[in-house]
Amino acid sequence: MAMNYNKLWKLLIDRGLYRKDLREMAGISTNALAKMSKGGDVSTLVLGKICTALDVKIEDIVEVVLDESK
């Protein structure tokens, strides 16, 4: 199972924001942002901060990609 943050990256583009802007707005660490850039797992606290900062629901920023081989 992997996380896909493509919806978040597209949302940032649509709003004319950079990842640096997101980091500052949401108060998240550079490490959390780096993990997300690689499709890694971050805490629900981080996702909640992003949702609050952007005024969106969690399903607007992340998708769970199931492993089809299992």
Steps between C-alpha positions, in 0.01 A plus 500: 500500500633842406384856532445720198508878552444601135171667594688721746767598248234586242308704757813701578554568129136604456533745790837633386679372809840339541588216735690753709178701536316187614768424757473848646119519488447160661793516742642166389863394488719475194541131584123439481485680167794298367329173602185608322698590189621140490153354563588407856285481809448801725294531815135589503602810697698622197212423264261679735718811506510504121122458475446785747747730324347437157140467624449162333403145596759224526366328188582818309873459564587130531408162354586155626640280224446132573760245401338299220744208533349378829 
